[in-house]
């Protein structure tokens, strides 16, 4: 993965029943992001990151050990809260994982990488 350009597939969303969801995803060479409830998106927008933006994103993803994350992170002691989903594929490497009120140790690094890619603090840490 290191040294490669943008992922072949990428989607991340996070939120809860009270706050709705925020999502970011790759659509061809464009990054689409928005907020919404369920499959309905409010104020969807898109940006086209530069090759350098993608290079920095991929490097940050590699450094956050996303490729080694478990498939699921769940805290069964919390009924309502925050759920998240990640799908990323680059070449032969693919990671699909989710969480409910629990996170891998490097989760904040993923949030930072996404915020860097979209050039704003779209997701809170």
ABEGO torsion letter per residue (X at the ends): XBGBBBBABBBBBBEBAAAEBBBBBBBEABBBBBBEBEABBBGBBBBBBBAAAAAAAAAAAAAAGAAABBABBBBAABABEBBBBBBBBBEABBBBBBBBGBBBAAAAAAAAAAAAAAGBBABBX
